[in-house]
Amino acid sequence: MLVYIYDGSFPGLLTAIYESYYRREKPEEILAQDQWQHTLFAQEVVIKTDEKKADKVYQAIKDKISGFAARNAYCVFLAEVPGAEMLIYNYLSRGWKLGAKLDFHLADEAVLQVHTVAKKVRQEAHRMLGLVRFRLLKHELYYAQIEPDHNILQMISPHFARRMADQNWIIHDVKRGLAAVYNQVEWVLTPLERPKTISLDETGLFYESLWQKYFSSIAIKSRKNLRLQRSFLPKRYWKHLVEMDESRSRFAESSVLSPQSPVKTYK
């Protein structure tokens, strides 16, 4: 059994696809280093990531198949589903033969699976644009925590770089220990552990409380339907929504504050 081992990055996967093509061999599995467990009968081939080779493969996908196929492959990679690498490999293998017609062949199991997974990733990325809740920390830094099902942080970060171009912010995927950090110039991805405590700005707390009060005041208790609410907004996303967490309400009637900007929400 031929197994390609790569570093777990998208360029690493594209390099593995490049090597498979030019070596004229088809791996039975392509696995990230942290997923691979040595077995007696496997022939292991360690693939060293090469950015130039990866770029050639990605450009070839766009030129010989389509840009949509390239985006599909990337979305499936970010889905982090078991067997994603071979799913992408089989999808592109068909693409080299079918060209731009690839994504019309939905009767092909590999094509259909890629479309199904990629659609879920795109939907969650789109949904998350309206679910990121920034909290104002001290030193005028906006911070938000998310825990998406898929690794979509790099998909949503450009949106917030445009929408909040004049602010310093961090979007923290606490599930994966990864953060997008923006400094009013550019954003970068960096490893970041879950903070034990967060020092909130008093002005931010003031506006959070106002937002919670507004959210409560517009609710019609007689028409409350949690089941329907969960169908539109799955409960797994509630954890980081300011308006869904009553424990965060710390409005002080006697506080003398000078509000500057409201809690930022995007839909």
Rosetta blueprint (number, residue, H / E / L):
1 M L
2 L E
3 V E
4 Y E
5 I E
6 Y E
7 D L
8 G L
9 S L
10 F H
11 P H
12 G H
13 L H
14 L H
15 T H
16 A H
17 I H
18 Y H
19 E H
20 S H
21 Y H
22 Y H
23 R H
24 R L
25 E L
26 K L
27 P L
28 E L
29 E E
30 I E
31 L E
32 A E
33 Q L
34 D L
35 Q L
36 W L
37 Q L
38 H L
39 T L
40 L L
41 F L
42 A L
43 Q E
44 E E
45 V E
46 V E
47 I L
48 K L
49 T L
50 D L
51 E H
52 K H
53 K H
54 A H
55 D H
56 K H
57 V H
58 Y H
59 Q H
60 A H
61 I H
62 K H
63 D H
64 K H
65 I H
66 S L
67 G H
68 F H
69 A H
70 A H
71 R H
72 N H
73 A H
74 Y H
75 C H
76 V H
77 F H
78 L H
79 A H
80 E L
81 V L
82 P L
83 G L
84 A H
85 E H
86 M H
87 L H
88 I H
89 Y H
90 N H
91 Y H
92 L H
93 S H
94 R H
95 G H
96 W H
97 K H
98 L H
99 G H
100 A H
101 K H
102 L H
103 D H
104 F H
105 H L
106 L L
107 A L
108 D L
109 E H
110 A H
111 V H
112 L H
113 Q H
114 V H
115 H H
116 T H
117 V H
118 A H
119 K H
120 K H
121 V H
122 R H
123 Q H
124 E H
125 A H
126 H H
127 R H
128 M H
129 L L
130 G L
131 L L
132 V L
133 R E
134 F L
135 R E
136 L E
137 L E
138 K L
139 H L
140 E L
141 L E
142 Y E
143 Y E
144 A E
145 Q E
146 I E
147 E L
148 P L
149 D L
150 H L
151 N L
152 I L
153 L H
154 Q H
155 M H
156 I H
157 S H
158 P H
159 H H
160 F H
161 A H
162 R H
163 R H
164 M L
165 A L
166 D L
167 Q L
168 N E
169 W E
170 I E
171 I E
172 H E
173 D E
174 V L
175 K L
176 R L
177 G L
178 L E
179 A E
180 A E
181 V E
182 Y E
183 N E
184 Q L
185 V L
186 E L
187 W E
188 V E
189 L E
190 T E
191 P E
192 L L
193 E L
194 R L
195 P L
196 K L
197 T L
198 I L
199 S L
200 L E
201 D L
202 E H
203 T H
204 G H
205 L H
206 F H
207 Y H
208 E H
209 S H
210 L H
211 W H
212 Q H
213 K H
214 Y H
215 F H
216 S H
217 S H
218 I H
219 A L
220 I L
221 K H
222 S H
223 R H
224 K L
225 N L
226 L H
227 R H
228 L H
229 Q H
230 R H
231 S H
232 F H
233 L L
234 P L
235 K H
236 R H
237 Y H
238 W H
239 K H
240 H H
241 L L
242 V H
243 E H
244 M H
245 D L
246 E H
247 S H
248 R H
249 S L
250 R L
251 F L
252 A L
253 E L
254 S L
255 S L
256 V L
257 L L
258 S L
259 P L
260 Q L
261 S L
262 P L
263 V L
264 K L
265 T E
266 Y L
267 K L
